[in-house]
Amino acid sequence: MTHKDQTPHVESSLADYRVVEHGPRQGETLLFLHGGNAAGWTWAGLVEHMPTRHVLTPDLPGYASRAAETWPGTARAADDIAELIGQRALDQQAHVIGLSLGGFVAVQLLRRHPDIVRSCILSGSALSGYRFFERRLVAAQIPLWRQRWYWALQAKLFRIPQESLAQYIADATAPSQQTNAAMVHEITNHQLPPQPLNYTGQILAVAAEHDGTAIRNGLKDLREIVPQTSTWIAPGVHHAWQTEAPELFARMVLQHADTGVWP
């Protein structure tokens, strides 16, 4: 793919509360979907490694700038993202990259709006749900998600830069208790549809090396309903590895978007 340097760049803007837009409006759009209790801006370190690409990094409903909304479920969140692609993506299509919760939304996008997804990468999404004791463990943490100290500890694990710490904690504690509970119930009980997805593009399903068993199990199950799915274990990294190893994450995204192959 050839990118012309002469094309004017779109400045990042929060004028539309759902999206920050980066790079030149040319080529093919890359759209990144963040994880739970996060925000579109958490992709910023990654976006720096792709300055010639058109990139969208929206906030999902119920999170960050949209915390006043209640989590609508992955299906309606996918419809929301489909509307955004129609409005802001070049040629009304995008390469979609979803992390954790964003991966669940991406699967619904493939199911409900397959024609607008050029290719897809999912990372850290337990697509076949969690076992009983894992569901109980996650649910027990929900009351802590409104506590600033909890996310200050998580920020160290996720390697959030010091200059972004205050914003990270503010966004992580912003979702309502209703949003947190509804999201956890849906995600921890998630099951892939039994019938094959009507999607013919390339999919890469990824688990970080230190992700849990539930996430690895989901990779295999996705392949059963989307046979062209490729899988990969990202070496030496943890769940939110777009901040831990942004150069590697960016190489993966760009190579897969351009060639359909990784590694």
Secondary structure, 3 states (H helix, E strand, C coil): CCCCCCCCEECCCCCCCCCCEEEECCCCEEEEECCCCCCHHHHHHHHCCCCCCEEECCCCCCCHHHCCCCCCCHHHHHHHHHHHHHHHCHHHCEEEEEECHHHHHHHHHHHHCHHHEEEEEEECCCCCCCCHHHHHHHHHHHHHHHCHHHHHHHHHHHCCCHHHHHHHHHHHHCCCHHHHHHHHHHHHCCCCCCCCCCCCCEEEEEEECCCCHHHHHHHHHHHHHCCCEEEEEECCCCCCHHHHCHHHHHHHHHHHHHHCCCC
